[in-house]
Amino acid sequence: MRIQDDSVSDKLILIQIEVLFMKLSEISHILEKIAPSELAEDFDHGKIGPVIDLGNEINKIAVSLDATDYVLKRAAEIEADLLIVHHTPIFTPITSIKEALAEKIRIALENEISIYVMHTNYDKAEGGVNDVLAKKLGLTHIEKLDMGRIGTIPRSSSISLAKHVSKCLDTPIQYVGEREDIKRVMTIAGSGFKEPYIQVAREKNVDAVISGELKHSVIREYEDMVLIDATHYATENPAMKELSSKLKEKIDIDIEFIDHNPFIRFTE
């Protein structure tokens, strides 16, 4: 029977341990390839990438849409070293820290969780937020826009399309506009019911727009189109779930997707 030298055994153990860890800078490099920071909108300057960098070794990653208290606590429970989110927990420059933000920072620091943000750069990236949404809704012949996608669907009525969107994204929806001949559809993940985007849809002869956060002023201004509000969360969350799957293929680190759906409900 061959007895292994203790020093050799110790070296093998160290090698195995090292393989399980990555530095945040290495993971950031991978995320930059998925969604380069230069794709981000100007208002995201300084808000993309590691917004909380503890310089820690990463052996478990959590992915979610938002860094809510629930998500951070869950990340702490599973002993994640890094949380990757779409929306930064610190969006505007601050001179004081209010209770809600202080609690998020406390949870992150006490549990040694770094936070990495992929926002409008991931919206625009190839295979990013808007591509995932268009694919999930079954759009074909897709035209890529700066902050959205236009594609075609089989001829549909407003109610049929609304039900299709609700089923695909597993979310309650609200919509305005009645048509029986919808074929060209524009999707904008997140909060896309804004005048510049909807004007592009009109110029490109779009029949229906699917996004989140539908406003009264937009409803009144664009009564010639079907507008389907599928919520901010449901239009962006699928891409973060897909991101966790992509990362599992690229790095040999335990990754968990954390779903924190606000569960918007409508009365009968």
N, C-alpha and C positions, 0 to 999 in steps of 0.2 A: 504493500500500500504506500502510495507516494504522499508524503506530508508536505504541504505547501508552506513555503517560507512566509512568516508573518508580515514581513516588510512588503513582499510582493502582493499579499492579500490586501494590505492597507492601501497600496497604490491603486489596485483594481477598484476598491471601494471609492476612493477619491475620484477616479476617472468617471465612475458611474454617477456620482453626485454632481460632478461638473456638467455632465451631459444634460442633467435635469434643469439646469439654471441657464438663464440668458440675462444679459444686461439690458436695461431699458433702451439704451442707445441702439442695440442690435435690433430690437423689436420695432423701434421707431423707423429704422431704415427700411424694414419690410413694409410697414404701414405707409411710408412715403412713396413706395413703388406702387402700392394699390391706389392711393389718392394723393398725388403730389400737392404740397402745400401751396405752390404757386397758382393752382387752379382756384383757390379761395377768393371770394369777393373781398373788396377793399375793407368793408366793415368788419371782416373777420381777422384783420391784421392783428397779430399778437395773441389770437385766441385759438389757434390751430396747433396741434402737437401736444407735447407734455406740459399741461398747465399746472400740474403738481408733480414735480420730479424729485423723488426722494433718493435717487441714485441707488435704489435697492436692486437686489437680484430678483429676477422674475421666475417663479416656478409654477405660478397659476394665474390665469387671466380671466377676468369677467368682462362680458360685453353687454351693453344695454343702450337704450336710446337716450336716457337721461340719468344724471347722477342724483337721483332722489334719495331721501333718507332711507327708504325701503331698499333701494338698490345697493346703497353703500353698506347697510347693515347686512344684507345678504352676501355681499362681497366679503365682508369681514367674517361671516359665519363659515364660508367655504375657504377662508384663509387665502384669498386672492391677493396678489402683490401689485396687480395693475388692473385698473378699470378703464375700458375703452368706451367712450360715449360719443353720441352725435352732437349733443348740445352742451356747450361749456357751462359749468356751474357759476362762472364769473364772466358775465357778458359785457358789462360796462365798467369803466375805471371806478374804483371806490376809494373813498377817504375814511369810511367807517364800515365796520362789519356788523350787520344786523343779526338778530338771533337765528333766523333760518339759515343764512349762509354760514354763520359761526358753527352751527350744529353739523353741517356737511363737512366743513374743514376739520372739525374735531374728530368725527368718525374716521375720516381718511388718515389723519395724522396718528391718531391713537392706534390704528390698526395697520399702519405702514403701507397704505395703498396709494400708489401713484395714479394719476389720472391723465389720460391721453384723449384729445378731442379731434374728431374728424367731422367737420361741418360742411360748409359749402364746397370745399374741395372734394368731398365724397359725394355730394349731390351731382357734381359735374363729371366725375371720373368715369372712365370706361368700366362698365359693370357695377357702377355705384348706385346710389339711392334711386335716381330717376330711371335708370335702366332696369333695375329690379322691379320697380313698380309697374312699368310698361309690360314687362314680361309676365308678371303675376296676373295682370288683367287680360292677357292674351292678345295684345296689340300686335299687328303685323305691318310690314312695309314701314318700318319706323324711321322717322326723320328726327335727327338729334338737334335740339335747340340749346342755347346757352344754359338755360335753367329749366328745361322740361323736355318732353318728347311728344311727337305727333305720330299717330298710327291709325290703322284701319281696323274695323271690326265688321262682322256680318251685319247686314241691315237690321236695325233694332229700334224699338220704341224707347221712350224715356223710362218708363216703368221697368221694362225688361233689362235695360242697361243698369238702372239703379239697383235692381235685385242682384244682378250679376256682380256688381262691384261689392255689394254688401256681403255676398257669399265668399268671393275671392279673398277679401280682406278681413272677414269675420268681424264686421263692425256695423253698428247702426249708421244709417246715412240720412241726409235730407237733401232734397233736390228741388229745383224750380225749372219750369219750361216743359212744354209738351210737344213732342215730335214723334213721328212714326218712321222717319227716314235717316236715322243717325248712322253714319258710316265713318266719318273722320273724327277722331277723338284726340284731345290733348290732355296729357297728364303732367301735373306739377306736384311733386312730393312736398309735404309740409304746408306752409301758408302761401299758396300760390294764387289766391283770388285777389290779385292786385292789378290795377289799371294797365300798367305796361305789358304784363303777361297776357291779359285777356284781350288787349288790343291786337297783339300778335296773332292770337287765335282767330280773331275776326278777319284779319288781313289774309290769313292762310285758309279761310273758308272752313274752319272747324265747326262741327255740329254740336259737340259737347265737350265740356272741360271738367276734369276730375281733379280735385285738390282738397285742401282743408281750410277751415276758418272763413267760410263764406260770409261776406258783409252785405248789409242792406243797400249800401250805395252801389255796390257792384251788381246786385240783383236788378236795381232800377235802370242802370246804365246799359246792361247787356241782356235785355229781355228777348233778343233774337236767338240766344243760345241756350242750350240745356246746361245747367250748372249743378254738378253733383259734389256735395260736401261729404267726403269720406273720413273726415277728421285728420288732424295733423299727425297724431300718433300712428293711426293705421296705415297711412300712406308712406311713412318713413321707417316704421319698425321692421318690416320684412327685410330691408337691406342690412340692418344691424344683425339680424339673425343669420343672414347669408354670410356676413362678414366673419362671424364666429366659425362657420363651416370652412370658409376659405383659409382662415388662419390655422385650423386643424390640419389642413393639407400641407401647410408650409413650415410649421414648427412643431417640434415634439414636446409640447407643453400642454398641460391640462387646461382646457378652456370651457367655460360655462356661459351660456346666454341667459341673461336675467330679464324676464318679461314683466314689466310693471304697467299693465294696461289700466288707464283711468276708468274704464268701463262706463262710458257715457251712456245714459239711458234716456229714452223718450217716453212720456206718458201716453196712454192709449187715447 
